[in-house]
Amino acid sequence: MYNLLKGKRGIIFGALDENSIAWKTAERAYEEGAKFVLTNAPIAMRMGQINKLAEKTGAEIIPADATSIEDLENLVKKSIEILGGKLDFVLHSIGMSVNVRKKIHYTESNYDFTTKGWDVSAVSFHKVMSVLYKQDAMNEWGSIVALTYMAAQRVFPDYNDMADNKAYLESIARSFGYFFGTDKKVRVNTISQSPTPTTAGKGVKGFDGFIAYADKMSPLGNATAQDCADYTISLFSDLTRKVTLQNLFHDGGFSNMGVSQSVMEYFEKE
Ligand SMILES: NC(=O)c1ccc[n+]([C@@H]2O[C@H](COP(=O)([O-])OP(=O)(O)OC[C@H]3O[C@@H](n4cnc5c(N)ncnc54)[C@H](O)[C@@H]3O)[C@@H](O)[C@H]2O)c1
């Protein structure tokens, strides 16, 4: 380990179980010397195993529904008290679509469900940053990261309304990132991650097909949750202080591919 986050304080949203990208990131942040608070929606805590992670990383848990300003205000205020100072990093690793969960086809979207999924998956990022900004909770040269997927730019039919939510999320990163940069010297980026076998990932119809396809298309193969944790740590570290307003593809090269030899071979006639 490199002590990349020595003395840094943060909040990590979204660790549900040991497959979660946020879980792996929390383990890596701990190894790199950070102190942090873990948070998730109250309902996820009852199902999840977050206590195990908290014990392992010496973290406290503060429940918060990321769509509730009141919960977020409490979370940020208490985190600063517990950690003994302002924050250096925040990870938003949250996603949920009710239309996906209920297997409703994109063309048949239920708009109450669309609104709920948009609030949880995209607007919550604005709410988190708004609370951090108003409480002046971030140290200068701090780093805020949210996770996204390439369906924001290209069509993946089964990704459903999460594609629209991710496009909105990425736009919030740029729009809020401007103000966080100019006013507070804080950077804001999204990481566009390969398909990853987590609870949220596996909830997408046809997941097994498109994770295998992405792997065959990518020169380096799919990036795992562990790889994503490593990349996120680099963005929290002081080694990336001038990287902001970016959507950063972390996908083994998939996003710049047209076709790969192994995918072509699959379609070639004998
Ligand atoms: N798994 C993939 O294939 C993949 C690919 C690219 C991007 N991502 C993104 O990575 C992020 C993390 O997902 P994951 O794959 O680790 O899955 P995950 O299911 O482990 O994590 C999703 C988390 O969102 C939390 N959440 C849902 N509603 C919430 C609310 N109202 N308030 C607070 N938290 C809430 C859940 O409790 C859970 O911990 C998501 O933004 C997801 O879209 C995932």
The ligand as an SDF file (V2000), in Angstrom:
LIG
                    3D

 44 48  0  0  0  0  0  0  0  0999 V2000
  -22.6800   -3.0850  -11.5060 N   0  0  0  0  0  0  0  0  0  0  0  0
  -22.4830   -2.5480  -12.6970 C   0  0  0  0  0  0  0  0  0  0  0  0
  -22.5080   -3.2230  -13.7550 O   0  0  0  0  0  0  0  0  0  0  0  0
  -22.2260   -1.0710  -12.7890 C   0  0  0  0  0  0  0  0  0  0  0  0
  -21.6090   -0.5430  -13.9460 C   0  0  0  0  0  0  0  0  0  0  0  0
  -21.4000    0.8320  -14.0300 C   0  0  0  0  0  0  0  0  0  0  0  0
  -21.8110    1.6520  -12.9860 C   0  0  0  0  0  0  0  0  0  0  0  0
  -22.4100    1.1120  -11.8680 N   0  0  0  0  0  0  0  0  0  0  0  0
  -22.8540    2.0090  -10.8030 C   0  0  0  0  0  0  0  0  0  0  0  0
  -22.1090    1.7640   -9.6360 O   0  0  0  0  0  0  0  0  0  0  0  0
  -22.8550    2.2590   -8.5100 C   0  0  0  0  0  0  0  0  0  0  0  0
  -22.8480    1.2260   -7.3990 C   0  0  0  0  0  0  0  0  0  0  0  0
  -23.5750    0.0900   -7.7510 O   0  0  0  0  0  0  0  0  0  0  0  0
  -23.0600   -1.4060   -7.5220 P   0  0  0  0  0  0  0  0  0  0  0  0
  -22.9060   -2.0140   -8.8610 O   0  0  0  0  0  0  0  0  0  0  0  0
  -21.9350   -1.4250   -6.5750 O   0  0  0  0  0  0  0  0  0  0  0  0
  -24.3620   -2.1020   -6.8930 O   0  0  0  0  0  0  0  0  0  0  0  0
  -24.9380   -2.2020   -5.3850 P   0  0  0  0  0  0  0  0  0  0  0  0
  -26.3020   -2.7490   -5.5570 O   0  0  0  0  0  0  0  0  0  0  0  0
  -23.9930   -2.9600   -4.5410 O   0  0  0  0  0  0  0  0  0  0  0  0
  -24.9890   -0.6830   -4.8950 O   0  0  0  0  0  0  0  0  0  0  0  0
  -26.0660    0.2080   -5.1410 C   0  0  0  0  0  0  0  0  0  0  0  0
  -26.3070    0.9320   -3.8360 C   0  0  0  0  0  0  0  0  0  0  0  0
  -27.2730    1.9880   -3.9630 O   0  0  0  0  0  0  0  0  0  0  0  0
  -27.8910    2.0720   -2.6910 C   0  0  0  0  0  0  0  0  0  0  0  0
  -29.1240    2.8700   -2.6870 N   0  0  0  0  0  0  0  0  0  0  0  0
  -30.2750    2.6170   -3.3800 C   0  0  0  0  0  0  0  0  0  0  0  0
  -31.2040    3.5430   -3.0710 N   0  0  0  0  0  0  0  0  0  0  0  0
  -30.6400    4.4030   -2.1810 C   0  0  0  0  0  0  0  0  0  0  0  0
  -31.0880    5.5640   -1.4950 C   0  0  0  0  0  0  0  0  0  0  0  0
  -32.3450    6.0400   -1.6630 N   0  0  0  0  0  0  0  0  0  0  0  0
  -30.2330    6.1940   -0.6450 N   0  0  0  0  0  0  0  0  0  0  0  0
  -28.9820    5.7420   -0.4620 C   0  0  0  0  0  0  0  0  0  0  0  0
  -28.4850    4.6410   -1.0970 N   0  0  0  0  0  0  0  0  0  0  0  0
  -29.3110    3.9840   -1.9480 C   0  0  0  0  0  0  0  0  0  0  0  0
  -28.1730    0.6050   -2.3830 C   0  0  0  0  0  0  0  0  0  0  0  0
  -28.5650    0.3760   -1.0490 O   0  0  0  0  0  0  0  0  0  0  0  0
  -26.8220   -0.0040   -2.7350 C   0  0  0  0  0  0  0  0  0  0  0  0
  -25.9430    0.0140   -1.6400 O   0  0  0  0  0  0  0  0  0  0  0  0
  -24.2470    2.6200   -9.0520 C   0  0  0  0  0  0  0  0  0  0  0  0
  -24.2870    4.0030   -9.3440 O   0  0  0  0  0  0  0  0  0  0  0  0
  -24.2810    1.8190  -10.3420 C   0  0  0  0  0  0  0  0  0  0  0  0
  -25.2230    2.3330  -11.2730 O   0  0  0  0  0  0  0  0  0  0  0  0
  -22.5990   -0.2270  -11.7550 C   0  0  0  0  0  0  0  0  0  0  0  0
  1  2  1  0
  2  3  2  0
  2  4  1  0
  4  5  1  0
  4 44  2  0
  5  6  2  0
  6  7  1  0
  7  8  2  0
  8  9  1  0
  8 44  1  0
  9 10  1  0
  9 42  1  0
 10 11  1  0
 11 12  1  0
 11 40  1  0
 12 13  1  0
 13 14  1  0
 14 15  2  0
 14 16  1  0
 14 17  1  0
 17 18  1  0
 18 19  2  0
 18 20  1  0
 18 21  1  0
 21 22  1  0
 22 23  1  0
 23 24  1  0
 23 38  1  0
 24 25  1  0
 25 26  1  0
 25 36  1  0
 26 27  1  0
 26 35  1  0
 27 28  2  0
 28 29  1  0
 29 30  1  0
 29 35  2  0
 30 31  1  0
 30 32  2  0
 32 33  1  0
 33 34  2  0
 34 35  1  0
 36 37  1  0
 36 38  1  0
 38 39  1  0
 40 41  1  0
 40 42  1  0
 42 43  1  0
M  CHG  2   8   1  16  -1
M  END
$$$$
